[in-house]
Amino acid sequence: MFNLTEEYIKERCVSDVIFMRGKEYKLKNRIKYIKYEPNDNYVSALVSGTMDYLVFANFTFDGKFLSAQCNCPAYSKYWGNCKHIVAVLLEIADRDAHGEFDKLMNKYTVESIINHFRNRYVYDKIALNIEITYGYDSDEYEHSVGKHSYVSLSIGESRLYKVKSMRNFLGSIVSGEPIYYGKKFTFDPRIHVFKDEDGPILEMLKEIYENEEYIVPYTNRYYANSHFSRNKVFLTDSLTKKFFNMLGDRPFNAMILNKSYSNIRIKQAMLPIDFTVDKADNDLLLKMNCSGDIVPLVNDGEYVFFQNEIYNLPYEQKQNFIPFYNELKRNRQKAIVIPDMYKETFVSEIYPLVKKIGDVSIDEEVEALIYKPDLKREIYFDMENDNLVAKVKFVYGDIMINPFLHDEKNVTGDERILVRDMEGEAKLLKIIEEVGFKVLNGHIYLENDDYIFDFLYYTLPKIQNCADVFYSDTFKNTKIKDASSFKSGIRLNKENDMLEFSFSIDGISDDEIKEVLMSFKEKKRYLKLKDGTFIPFDVPEMRAISDIIEGLDINVEDFEDKVANIPKYKALYLDEKIKNTGKMNIKRNLQFKELVQNIREPGDIDYSVPEELNATLRDYQKFGFKWLKTLSCYGFGGILADDMGLGKTLQVLTFILSEKNEKGCAPSLIVVPTSLVYNWYAEVEKFTPQLSALMISGNKNERIEALNHVNDYDLVITSYPLIRRDIDYYKDINFRFCILDEAQYIKNPQSQNAKSVKKINAKGRFALTGTPIENSLTELWSIFDFLMEGYLSNHKKFVSKFEKPIVKDQDNKAAEELRRFIRPFILRRFKKDVLKELPNKIEHKLMAELTKEQKKIYVAYLNKIRGELEQEIAEKGFEKSQIKILAALTRLRQLCCHPSLFIDEYDGESGKLNLLSEIIDESLESGHRILLFSQFTGMLSIIKDMLLEKNIDFMYLDGSTKSKDRGKLVEDFNKGKGSIFLISLKAGGTGLNLTGADVVIHFDPWWNPAVEEQATDRAYRIGQKNVVQVMKIITKGTIEEKIFELQQKKKKIIDAVIKQNETLITKMSEKDIMELLKM
């Protein structure tokens, strides 16, 4: 019944010691009692310890363990089960194995079923007869609820008994208690049942009772607004409608105004009433003809009692009848006198509504006076002293009405009664009212340019659709430029190798165009020219032009003769912006289109791979080669951002060899991390021995001497540290290309790495990196600033335009805009997309537990450092506390790995090292070979000692390993020497090809997941034949879990810009740091 095993119970203990003590408690019969509650499926027990402790164990009904609680001090102090819980769970498992709980549950189930059906069939059911009476009482003071409708009941078996207290009757239904009505009838809810047709009405009444009973505890029981009064349940209008709807066409009794009616029904029909309109001297007389009183049963007139029937009125009659009824009732007569001065209003506005209530007959003399021509709406516009002036006319045949002259009483001037089209007039007046016109002497006017522009742009087209519009000559000059007058184009000028962006508006001078552009920048809604013409900016065409100008960072001063020159490298961004606008037809010349097409589809260009290349390029590598060639052809730079292990080096060497074959010899500079200098040199010899390569290395004099012979070589290879030292010696050297490998080394634009490489003189620049963004968008800007200075604007503007909106505000629009800029100049492919034959990479997160002694140290240090950091931040501020924060976080990470990393005399164990030992044994037994990465060389030394004790052959590489020795170590390992390669993450995370391993272990997590992925790809790359297992060992309940969560968030930063996603993250805040310091 319960899914409990000793192993499962043991797993939930913080240590084996607690489990063994709990087991001892059980064996010594320390459990005083144990009780099972099948209704809620939990077990309670009392365990004797220092004192008696109460234990609860909760399970799902399918037997899964949910939780356990104990009131002992240890339970609240430590994670996991205490010994008392262990004892109880073991006892439960033991008893469950003997079927004890199954028997109790079966007994409970059977008893529940028996009791349910026993109560259900004890009595024979009797159908109850009910007579429903609807009542309407006009005495508003009989009950203070102020409602007129009510319901009363008579009930019984063979004869009916009047229900004298509706409250008691409904309470009986709810409680099940019987009510005595006479010698021959007692209402008993256990025996009596209601007929199906009565059920809904009884349910409604019961709901009224229950709602009132709910609020009784908060009021006087017989409070003023009770629905109940002896034998009546009073109904609100909504309840009355609900009641009538339930009755449908069923007959019922009624008591209307103290008069009883039998077997009446709800009638779905119009009230049979009619009206007459007669002349009374100069006035009109409206008379309603009906025999009998009309009694509205609800306030809105939906239900009406008339001629012994209740009518459910159609919507239109209901809407228009009640105002007449209320007026006639108030006057206590069935006729209304319409004075002479209101005759026209009555006939125009009221008469059409009366016809919707009933038939109307008009006296012949009155009908002869009615004049009903069609309405014509006219409006006249003029300009006076920069104000827009208008005059409105409603024309009915020979009659003209100015709605803004309120002294016009008899517009016909004779006895005729004009029937005005009030809806038609209101249609135009409503449009005018929305604008904000002022009225003066029968005219309306606007005196503000904002109002006038809005009127011309938004309102005038609406008026033209519903009225005849007339313009004065002065008004005709006040117009809005149509989008068809806007002209724009883009062309590639081959003479100056620049793009020319043009913008003009028909009839607008060059000076006024600059004024238009300035208004763009100032985000105005429109510009009013000297001749009174308005240029609208909030139109799709103008928004498209404004968006392009802003995106291209064009200033007003850049335009000469309506043309602005912009750098050629913005061609693809511009082309994509033009396509996405859709609204503006921007002409592009043939040369511009060819440029865009070639960059976008470099694979279509006929660039031949050099025949002498000592390698066969895959299709995606050929594409990459052509992409580099095309960008170079047009003078652009780019980032080759392929996944690690896809052969970025080979693609670049193929490109440089091709350039040499076509253009002759010229040196190109390759800048790489120190660890990769020899690797690049070896790759040149392997794939392109036709390229002569020079390594800049050695002491200062040797390097200066080597630089004197740069022009004798095709490739010059140096490292970032050396380029920083030697940059002054490069100032007179001109390179064909400057190529940065692992370009993230210049991610900080203020670093000497970045400043140095940007001083190099080169015709073309390229960057290689699998991680163009590791932490912030500034890193991307720094690389582009090296490739094409100014392309992403200066850094301040880039942060304002892109980084802050994307990172802080999560602005997807800004992210998409940045993607448009960078997309043409970043080529990024992933292994899973281009290497279908590459085996799978399977990632595991393995959780390690701190040992008991290790946990004591970790918790103590955590509590100590948390307090110290809070004080430090309070005193010095967050920014000035960074060094101490970093040191504290590093210590916590070291404690997770092994306390001896900074506690000299620690001789205990490490939970993580114990787990690693098991993983290594299992992996080697299965024939796997391992790459093991750690950031701490001290930890690698501890692991090294463990491997020596186990007699396991291994290899070792860290930052102290010389560059020239690295290649030999890699070669030996790939040939089969050593079972494990221990590598410092920072020293060996890039540039190494170690496909001889098929298991990668990250012993400790690093803040940036990209660094770990680079390290993993030392094994997961071209040449790998086996499935690669990647294991990340995380210590449970520690800072390492928080780091892992942070990694998952960080992975989104690259996707958000390089390919579409949703959010970005940035540096950790004070809140993030304090979150890390939680257990």
QUIZI-V95903 format. One line per field, one symbol per residue. phi: phi as a letter, one per 30 degrees, with the letter a starting at -180 (. if undefined). psi: psi as a letter, one per 20 degrees, with the letter a starting at -180 (. if undefined). burial: I if it has 16 or more other ideal C-beta (glycine too) atoms within 10 Angstrom, else O. A space follows every 50 residues. Layout:
phi->???
psi->???
burial->???
This chain:
phi->.cdbbeddddddcdadddddddddedddhdddabbccddchbccacccbe bdbcbbbcbddcjddcabbbcdddddcbdidddddeeddddddddddcid dddddddddddddeddddddcdcddbdcdbccbcbbbdddcdbddiccda bbbbblcdbccdddbddddddddddiddbdclecabdbedcdbcdeddee ddddddddddddddcedcbdecdecddcbhdccdcdeddddddddddhcd dacbbchibcbchcbdccadddbbbbcbcbhcccbcbccacjdcbddbdd idcbcahibcccddeddedcdeeddddddddhacbbdceedcedddddcc edddddcadbcceeddddddcbdddccbbccacbhicccbbcbccbiccc bcdccdcdccddibdecdcdddddddeddddddddjdccahicbbbbbed dddedddcceeddddbadcbbddddddcbcddedddbaabbccddchbcc ccbabeicdddddddddddeddiddabcdddjdccdcdbedddddddddd ddidcedddbhibbdbeddcdddddddddddidcdcdbddddddeddddd bdddddccdeddddacddedddddddddddedeciccacdceeejcided ddddddddddddcidadbcccbdedcedddedddddcbddcdbbccaidd ddddddddceddbdbccbcddddddceddcdccccdbcbcchdddcdcdc ddeddddddddadbbbbcadbdbcbbdeddeddddddbejdciddddddd dbddddddchddddddddeddcedcbcbbcedcccdddddcccbcccccd dedddedddddddddddddededddcidddcedddddddddddddddaed dbcdcdbdcbdddddeedddedddddidbbcbcbdcdddddddedddddd hcdbbbbbddddedddeddddddddjdicbcdbdeddbdbiccbddcbbc ccdbdcecdddddddeddccaejdccdcccccccddibedddddddeddd ddddddcdbdacbbbbddcedddddddcd
psi->gpmprhgghhhjqhrhggghhghhgghjliogqpppnhgilqpqqpppch apppppppqrijjppgrqqqjqhhgihqqaqrhggggghhgghghhhjjg hggggggggghggghghghhjhqpqpppppppppqppioijhpihjqhqr prqprafhrqppohohghghhggghjpqppirhjpppoihhpqqqhhigh ghgghhhgghghhhigijrpgmrhkqipndjqoqprghhghgghhhhcjp qrqqnoljpqpqlrrppnrqpmqrqqorpncirqopppoqorqpopiqhj jhpppplkqppoqqgggghiggggghghghikrkqppoqgijgggghhgg ghhhhigaqpppphhghhipomrqpppqppqrpoljqpqqpppopndjpp poijoijofnihjaiqopoqnhggghgghggghihkqqpolirqqpkphg ggggghgggghghhijqpppqrhhhhinrppqhiippqrpqooigjkrqo pqprppjprgghghhghhhghjkqhrporhjiqpophlqgghhggggggg hilpqhiipplkpppqqhijghggghgghhghhpnoqprghghggggghh mhhiqmpppphjplqoprghhgggghggggghhjjrrrookqqpjjlggg hghgghgghghhjapqqqppprqgijghggghhghghmiippqppoaarg ghggghhijgiiqhppprrghhhghjhhiihjppqgqpppqliiikhoii qhgghghiipoqhqpqqppimhpggrhhggggghhggnpigkarhghggg hggghgggilohghghgghhghghjpooqqghhimhiprqoppqoppqqq rghhhggggghghghggggggghhgiqghijgghgggghggghhhhgohi hjogjpjarphghgggggggggghhjjqqppopqiohhhhgghghghghi lpprrppahipqghighgggggghiipqhpopppghhjiqiqoliiqjpp pohqqqhohhgghgghjhhnrpipiqpppppoopppkahhhhggghghgh hihghhghqpbgrrrbqqrhggghhhjq.
burial->IIOIOOOOIIOIIIOOOIIOIIIOIIOOOIIOOIOIOIOOIIIOIIIOIO OOIOIIIOIOOOOOIOOIOIOIOIIOOOOOIIIIIIIIIIIIIOIIOOOO IOOIOOOOOOOOOOOOOOOOOOOOOOOIOIOIIIIIIOOOOOIOIOIIII IIIIIIOOOOIOIOOIIOIIIIIOOOOOIOIOOOIOIIIOOIOIOOOIOO IIOIIOOIIOOIOOOOOOOOOOOOOIIIIOIIIIIOIOIIIOIIOIIOOO OIIIOIOOOOIOOIOIIOOIIOIOIIIOIOOOOIIIOIOOOOOIIIIIOO IIIIIIOOIIIOIOOOIIIIIIOIIOOIOOOOOOOIOIOOOOIIOIIIOI IOOIOOIIOOOIOOOIOOIIIOOOIOIOIIIIIOOOOIIIIIIIOIOOOO IOIIOOOOOOOOOOOIIIIIIOOIIOIIIOIIOOIOIOOOOOIIIIOOOO IIIIIIIOIIOIIOOOIOOOOOOOIOOIOOIOOOOIOIIIIIOOOOOOII IIIIIOOIOOOIIOIIIOIIOOOOOIIIIOOOIIIIIOIOIIOIIIIIIO IIIIOIOOIOOIIIOIIIIIIIIIIIIIOOIOOIOIOIOOOIOOIIOIIO OIOOOOIOIIOOIOOOIIOIIIIIIIIIIIIIOOOIIIIIIIIIIIIIII IIIIIIIIIIOOOOOIIIIIIIIIIIIIIIIOIIOOIIOOIOIIIIIOOO OOIOOIIOOIOOIIIIIIIIOIIOOIIOIIOOIOIIIIIIIIIIIIIOIO OOIIOIIIOIOIOIIIIIIIIIIIIIIIIIIIIIIIIIOOIIIOOOOIIO IIIOIIIOOOIOOIIOIIIIIIIIIIIIIOIOOIIOOIOOIOOOOOOIII IOOIIOIIOOIIOOIOOOIOOIIOOOOIOOIOOOIOOIIOIIIIIIIIII IOOOOIOOOIIIIOIIIOIIOOIIOOOIIIIIIIIIIOIIOIIIOOIOOO OIOIIIIIOOIOIOOIOOIIOOIIOOOIIIIIIIIIIIIIIIIIIIIIII IIIIIIIIIIIIIIIIIIIIIIOIOIOIIIIIIIIOIIIIIIIOOIIOOI OOIIOIIIOOOOOIIIOIOOOOIOOIIOO
